[in-house]
Amino acid sequence: MIDVSRARAATPGSTDRAHLNNAGAALMSQGVLGTVVEHLDLESRLGGYEAARVTEERFERVYSSIARLIGSSEDEVAIVDNATAAWHLAFASIPLTEGDTILTSEAEYATNFIMYLKAARERGVEIRVIPSDEAGQLDVTELGAAIDDRTRLISVSHVPTNGGLINPASEIGAVARDAGIPYLLDACQSVGQLVVDVEEIGCDFLAATGRKFLRGPRGTGFLYASREMLDRVEPPFVDMHGAEWVGSDRYELRPNARRYETWEFNHAAVLGLGAAVDEALEWGLADIEERVTSLGASLREKLGEAGLETYDIGRRLCAIVTTHLPGVDSNEVMERLFDMGVNVSVTGPSSTRIDAERRHLPELIRLSPHYYNTEDELAVAVAALAGLSR
């Protein structure tokens, strides 16, 4: 079980406010913060290149930590600036031509769907949105039925941005494997709050960020690329880090996922990401998942008791909880709560337009607790929301 008192003692930001925006950016621990500041100080005294040499062994360990986190090998991990960069690198690796089909879910994130639309406009690719089942998650049976000889990619958000839904990633992976279709999983909202194992899921690519439930610094993320995909596809661009110029007329790609990286890194931030991953592993992802899932359920119950509707769907629900105050602007609610010492965020229909239009969703107030939050903080947030709804 999570020792909440110890977690809060190691989290400076938990003292003064109820931070319920962990799906946006979680609070860094003192250990993560100290790691980043320590390296910046080292760079200021030694120089950037020199500090990188001194900490090279520690930097390399970040890859093994991420591999442990997601159940992969180190050579299948690339460190990049953010989840969007990771996802774009993977998506752009898939060769798509006119008539090819991308299969995705109704709750797909805006950035991903915009890239599907770009591929449709520029290359004549067809986008097929798989219907949701009665619980609201992607219908795996419909997914299997939609696959044909033009299907080139299955691309799904594991946990959408606009509610508690957890899409059935492993079941989707089984369908993808049986059909031999590449499978790209956006795990931006799931890594750090759920147990995520790429072998169990069966995805070929996975994109994740550091700043959300992993509690790492902003501007960090990583890409998982399976060995099988590394043998089949190439990155959309490479530099002298991802490839070696071995002759005047030829280059050789790195034999591992680091071919997706570029030479320049924010070393302080990457070391901070490694510290955050190590802390998550120390707490235990199963215990984190149990804690945050319980807090999400408690929050939904408290909102219901206060007469506030929630908009979360799915057979399994995570720690992302959404509500709405009729007649009150959601952005105004967010600002008012901030003034009261409660951090939340707003997710609008444009973030998940297919799902939002299907369910006629308004701008939602999103609350996302983490393991260092308390039941008292949830109660304070609900009371504040109930007061603003009157």
N, C-alpha and C positions, 0 to 999 in steps of 0.2 A: 504494500500500500504506500501511497505517496505521503511523505511527512510534510504536510502543508506549512507548518511553522518553519521548518528548515528551508523550504522552497522560498517562502516570503522573506526570510532573513537574508537570503542570497540574492534577492531581487529588489534593488533600491527603489524602483518606481512603484512598488506595491504599497509603499508607506502612505502616500498622500492622496491616492485616487484609486477608484475601482476601474482597472483597465480591462474592459470587455470588448476589445477590438483586436484580438489575437489573430483573427482571420485577415486583418489588414497588416499589422506589424506587431508582433509580440514584444513584451519588455525583455531586454537583454538582462542576463544575470550579471552579478559583479565579476564573475570569472570570465565571461565573454568580453565584457567591457575592459577589464584589466588586460586581457590578451591583446586587444586591438591597440589600446593606449601604449602598452609596453613596446609593441613593435614600432609604432609611430615614433616613439621616443628614440628607439634604437636607430631608426632611419635618420632622425634629425642629428644624431651624434656620429654615426658611422658612414652614412650615405645609403641610398636605396639599394644599389647593387650589392654593396658590402653586407648590409643587413640581411639581404636575401640569401647570401652565401652562408652566413652564420646560422641562419634558421632553416637551412635547406632540409635537414632531416625531419624537423618538425612539420614543415610544409608538406613533405611527402606523406607523412602519416595521415594527413587529412583525407587522402584518397582511400586508405585502408579503413578509416572510420566511416566514411560514406558507404563503402562497400558493405561493411558490417550492418549499417543501418538498413539497407534495402535488400540485403541478401544476394549481392552480386560479387563479381571479382573486381579487383582494383583496376585491371586493364579495361574494364567496361565503363569506367567513370571518367567524365570530363568535367572540369570546374569552369563555370562561366559566370557572367555578370548577374544573371537573373533567370527566372523561369521562362520568361518570354523569349529571351535569347536562346535558351536550351530548346524550347519547343520549335522555334523557327528553324534552328539548325537541323533538327530532326525532320521536320516537315519538308524542308527544301531538299533533303537528301533523296526523297522518294521521286523517281522519274514519273511524271504524269503527262499524258498526252490527250489529245482530243478523244472524247468518248469514254475516258477512264472515269471510275466512280469512287467517290469518298463516302463512307458511311459514318454517320455521327449521331449524337443524341439530341433530344429536344432541349436539354438543359446546357447546351454547349456555350462556352464563354465567348464573349464578343470578339476578342482579339483573334482567337482561333477561327471563328466563323468568317471574319473579314478576310483572312488568308484563303479560306475555301472559296469565297466569292471572287477574290483576285485570281485564283487559279482557274475558276470557271470563266471569267472574263477574258483572260489572256491565253488560256490553253484549251478552252472548250471542255473542261472537266465538269462532270455532273455531281451535284451534292444530293445525297439521299439522307433525309432525317428519319431515323428509326423511331417509331412511335413508343411512347411509354406504356408500361403495363398499368394495371388498375391501382398499384401502389405508388406509381409516379416515377419509377426507375426505368432505365432502358429495357425494353422487352427483348430478352435474349432469343426467344423463339423467332420473333420478327427479324432480328438481326441475321440469324442463320438463313431465313427464307429470302432475305434481300441480296445475298451474295450470288454473283454470277461471274462469268468469265471476264468482265470488264472491271470488277472490283479490284482496286489497287491499294486501298488503305482503310483501316478502321481507326478512327481517331475520336477519343472520348475524354471528357473531364471526369475524373474519379469522384471528386466532391465539388459540385458547382458552387459558384460564389453567392448564390441567392437563397440559401436555405440548408437544412440539415441532411439532404439527400446524400447517400453513399451509393454510387452506381456499382453494379455487380462486376467488379473488375476481373475477378478470376473466371467467372462464367463467360465473360466476353473473350478473355484470353483463350479459353478452351475452343470457342467457335473459331477464333482467328487461326489458332494452330491447326485445327482440323482442315481448314480451307487453305492454309498456306498464305494467308494475307498478312502483311505487316500491320502491327498494332502499336499505335502511339497513345500513351496515357499521360494526360495532364494531371500530375499529382501535386500541383501547387498548394492545394488546400488540405491535402491528406497526409503528406509526409510531415512527421512531427506530432500529429495528434492520433494517428492510427498506426497499427502494425502494417507495414508495407513490405512485401517480399516479392521481388520481381520474378523469381523462379516459380512461386505459387501463382502469381498473377498471369505469367506467360506473355508479358508485353515485350516488344522489341525495342521500344524507346520509352523513356520516362523522363519527364521534365519536372524539376522541383526548385523551390526558392529557399533561401535561408531566413528571410525576415519574418515569416509567418510563424506557424506553430513550432518550428525548429528553434526559434528565439535567437537567431543569428543576426549579424549586421545587415543593413540594407545594402543592395548592390552585390549580393552573392547568390549563387544558385549552382545547380549541377544538372548534367545530362547523363542518363544511363543509356548506353547503346550495346545491345547484345553482341556477342562474338559473331553470331550468324549474320546479323545485319552489317557488321563491320566488313564481312567478306563479300557483301552484296552491293553496298552503296558507298558513295563518297560524299564528303561534306560539300556544301555549296561554294565555299571558298576556303583556302588554306593560306598560311603564311610559313615563314621559316621555322616556326615552332611545330606546326602541325605536319610539316613535310620537310624533307631534307633535299636540297639541291645537289644531286649527286653527279651531275654532268652538265655540260653547257646546254644540252637539249632535253634533259629529263630530270624528274624529281621522284622521290619515293615517299609515300604517306607513312606516318607513324603506324606501327602495327596494332595500336590500341586506340581507345576512345579519345585519347588526347589529340588526335588529328582534328578534333572539333574545337580545340582551344586555339587562342592566339598567344603571342609571346608575352604581352604585357598583362600583369596581374596587379590588383590591389592586395599586396601581400598581407597587410595588417587585417583587412577584411576577411581574406581567406583563412588566416589563422584563427580569427574570431569564429568563422563558420565551423572550423574543426573543433574548437572548444565547445561550441553549442551542440554539435553532433555527439561529442564525447559525453556531455552532460545528459543528453537525452538517453543515450545508451546506458549510462550509470543509473538513471531513474528507472529505466526499463520501459520499452514502448508498450508492452501489454498493460502495465500499471498506469501509464499515462493515458492510454485509450480508455481504460476502465474509469479513471477519474474524470476525464473531460466529457465522456459520454454521459456519466451520471450527472455532472453539472448541467449539461445541456437539457437532460430530461427534467431536472429540478427547475430549471429556468422556465421551460414550457409550462410546467405545472403551476408555477407561481404566476405567470402571465395569465393563464386561464382562470385562476382563482381571482385575479384582479379584473376580470371581464375583458381582457385584451386577446384578440385573435392572433394565432400564429399561422404561418404559411409554409411550414416544413412538410415535405412529403418523402416517401420512401419506406422500404421494409426495415432498413437500418437507418438510424439517425445519429448524426455526429454532434459536435459541440457548436455548430453554427445555427443560430436561432433567429428567426425573423418575425417581426410584428409591424403593425401600422396603427397610427392614431387617426381615425377618420376626421377630416376637416382641419387637420393640423399639418403644416408642411414638414416633411421628414427631416430636411436639412436644418430647419429651425429647431426641431426637437434635438437633433444631434448637438447643436451649439448650446442649447439650454442645459442639456445634460452635462456637457463639458464644464460649463460654469458651476455645476453642482458637484464636480469631481468624479464624473462617470464618463468613461470613454466608450463610444459606440461608433458605428459607421452607417452609411446609407448605400443601399444597392438599388439602382434604378432599372427600369425595364430594358434599357438599351444594353445592359450588361449580359443579359440572357434573353434576347428578344423572342426567340421561338417559344420558350417556356412561358415568358411573361405574357405574351399575347394569347397563348392557349389558355392560361389560367386567369387572364385579365388582372394581372398583378399591378398594384400601385408602387410608388417608391417605398421601399421597405426599410425599416430600421433594423440593422443587423447587430446582434449581440453575440459575442463569441468568447466564452470563458476558457481559461487554461487551468492547468493543475494547481497553480499558485493562487487562484481566486478562491473566495470563500462563499458559503451560503449567505452570510450577512451581506456581502457585496451584491449578490444577486437580489436579495430582498430590497436593498437600498435602490438599486436600479429600477426594479419593478414598481416600487412606491413612487419614484420620481416620474416614471412613465404614466402611471395611473393619475398622478396629480396634474400632469400636463394634458391629459385627455379630457379633463372636466371642462 
